[in-house]
Amino acid sequence: MATVVPMRLGRADAQRMIRALAADADRVVVTRHAELRMNQRRVAFRVVVAALRLGAVIDDPSRDVRGNWTCRVRRFAAGEELTLAVAIEWESRLLVITVLGIE
């Protein structure tokens, strides 16, 4: 049976889906580009997962060319801000597209 992806997705629903998927770190996939940015910015995988579990969706989700919902997630921790660009492969996994930085 095919997975039904909603035609609209609000920030609150996206945040719930991201947190549910991030509860299992095995469902978080880091792209090669994001891995390079993590290394540049000295951000560990566990910090990325924590941001997904505890951060806030900061813009309205939109669909990418693959049909996945994409948005940015931001978290403040220990006086630092981390922003991630994320794609939701519906009810399957999260793709971390890039790590925008700790500021």
Disulfide bonds with the S-S distance in Angstrom:
none
